[in-house]
Amino acid sequence: MKDLVGIKEIEKSDIERILNTASSFKDVLKRDIKKVPALRGKTVVNLFFEPSTRTKTSFELAEKRMSMDVLNFSVPTSSVVKGESLLDTVRTIEAYGVDFIVIRHSSSGAPHFIARNVNASVISGGDGINEHPTQALLDAFSIIEKKGRLEGLKIAIVGDILHSRVAKSNIYCLAKLGAKVRLIGPPTLIPMDLPEGVTVFHDMDEGIKDTDVIMMLRIQMERQGKGFFPSTGEYSMLYGLNINRLGLAKKDAIVMHPGPMNRGIEISSEVADCQQSVILEQVTNGIAVRMAVMYLLSGMQENE
């Protein structure tokens, strides 16, 4: 592959290769000197048109751990504010001789469009309500790390499925790796076009019963508008994860969240900070997974 712009387009073998490679880089992050020269001399531009804490920081750390030259593109101080098109922006960036472009954009399909028009490797950091591939990969890596496998696990994804790019990438990724995916949420927040084998629940208690993994999602207020549910209070009562609801899942079930969390709405602080929560471990694993993605896209494995 030249690019990673979505999970839907890639094969199961590609996902497994990324996860296996990430395991090696996770060992690197445990060393006193957390840096390898694998991509020394390569240049990457982080092009974020939307706010980000975890994804942007994780990519930047992964890039620096691989000894890359890193440029963080500032949209508010660029020619974008003067009306420069996305295509002209990325072509200008590529003219500097960059090897990777990491992009987050509010328009679904923006990374695909860029990938078709540049020679640099393009990695999606999330596009509109389409996909967030590296988040799904780090989620899969985190589950395997805790459970030893994905095949046959019952995994519940709860919340605003309709507007969540994290949910869409996870649905594709987890299903390809043999997990039994459950989607839980109000009818207004569940998309119609779902892959075969995915089960939908509108009752939270029924949906999380006997699950191995519960993945909570943030309510995407900035993309919703109004009218998808009566109030955040009612939503929290019907679809929020509290300690009592967590008891309906298996005793060794783990709790996940891509962040940022709305504590007290989709998840209680008691659950977010409990021993079954792997939310902070997801953040750590994101560095190893993104290191693996850039390493493999660069073709380094084939050159060894």
C-alpha positions, -999 to +999 in steps of 0.1 A: +000+000+000+010+036-006-016+051+017-038+043+047-070+063+042-095+037+056-100+002+070-127-007+045-103-008+016-076-030+032-073-068+036-073-088+068-037-097+062-027-060+060-044-054+094-026-083+110+007-072+096+003-037+111-007-052+145+022-076+145+046-048+136+031-025+163+039-052+189+076-048+181+074-010+184+056-013+217+088-029+230+107+001+218+085+024+238+094+005+270+132+013+266+150+041+284+158+056+249+125+054+231+138+062+196+149+042+166+165+054+133+141+034+111+128+064+092+157+089+096+158+112+066+121+109+059+099+140+062+062+141+074+037+170+075+008+168+100-021+186+083-049+190+108-079+210+097-098+200+128-089+202+165-071+172+180-053+163+212-047+125+212-044+118+175-021+148+166+001+143+196+003+106+191+013+109+154+039+135+163+054+113+190+054+083+167+071+103+140+098+116+163+103+081+178+111+070+142+136+098+138+116+116+111+117+153+103+084+166+115+064+197+103+032+206+120+010+226+095-009+255+112-041+261+093-051+294+109-018+310+099-016+294+064-028+305+030-059+284+035-075+314+053-069+334+021-089+309+000-062+285-012-077+252-022-070+219-005-053+205-036-030+235-040-021+233-003-011+197-005+007+200-038+027+229-023+036+208+007+046+179-015+069+202-036+091+205-005+099+168-009+078+154+020+074+116+022+042+115+044+011+136+048-010+130+078-044+147+074-075+153+095-103+170+077-140+178+083-150+166+048-155+129+043-132+116+015-106+143+018-077+119+024-088+097-005-088+128-028-054+138-016-040+103-020-051+102-057-033+135-064+001+132-046+030+108-046+036+111-009+020+085+014-012+098+029-025+087+063-059+097+075-062+111+110-100+111+105-122+125+078-157+139+084-181+111+095-163+086+073-133+068+089-105+070+115-084+040+105-054+043+130-079+046+159-095+013+149-061-003+146-050+008+180-083-003+195-078-038+180-042-039+193-054-029+228-081-056+228-056-083+217-031-071+243-057-077+270-077-106+256-052-124+235-074-125+205-103-109+187-119-140+171-152-147+187-152-119+212-185-100+218-177-063+214-203-036+220-199-002+204-222+022+222-235+057+213-234+080+183-226+054+156-241+075+128-216+104+132-186+085+145-157+078+122-142+058+150-172+034+150-171+029+113-135+020+111-139-003+141-169-020+126-148-029+095-117-038+115-132-059+142-155-078+118-126-086+095-107-100+125-136-123+135-152-104+164-189-104+170-198-067+168-229-052+185-240-016+180-260+000+207-278+034+205-311+051+198-326+044+163-318+080+152-280+074+157-277+040+140-268+041+103-289+020+078-261+006+057-243-018+080-220-047+071-234-082+073-231-099+108-234-067+128-262-069+155-281-037+165-296-031+200-316-001+211-317-013+247-284-007+265-288-033+292-297-060+267-269-050+243-240-051+268-251-084+285-222-109+285-200-088+263-162-090+265-155-054+254-176-022+258-165+006+236-181+039+245-184+068+220-186+106+225-218+123+214-208+143+184-227+175+191-207+195+166-219+172+137-254+164+149-273+196+149-305+190+168-333+164+171-315+131+174-325+127+211-345+148+236-318+157+260-283+147+272-298+138+305-322+113+289-294+100+267-272+094+297-300+076+316-307+053+286-272+048+271-246+060+296-222+034+311-223+034+349-209+009+374-242-010+377-245-014+339-209-026+337-219-055+359-241-068+331-210-075+310-186-104+317-166-100+349-134-096+329-149-072+304-128-042+294-140-006+289-127+015+260-132+051+248-114+069+219-116+102+237-123+129+245-147+117+271-179+136+282-178+123+318-213+120+333-229+117+298-218+086+280-195+073+308-194+079+345-161+088+362-163+057+383-162+035+352-137+057+333-112+053+361-119+017+372-096-012+369-115-025+338-108+007+319-081+006+293-086+041+280-052+054+289-036+022+275-053+030+242-035+063+241-001+046+247-008+019+221-016+046+196+020+056+193+032+020+186+005+015+160+012+047+142+049+039+142+040+006+126+018+022+099+045+046+088+072+020+089+052-004+066+040+024+042+076+035+038+084+000+024+112-005+050+101-041+058+105-051+022+139-035+020+153-055+049 
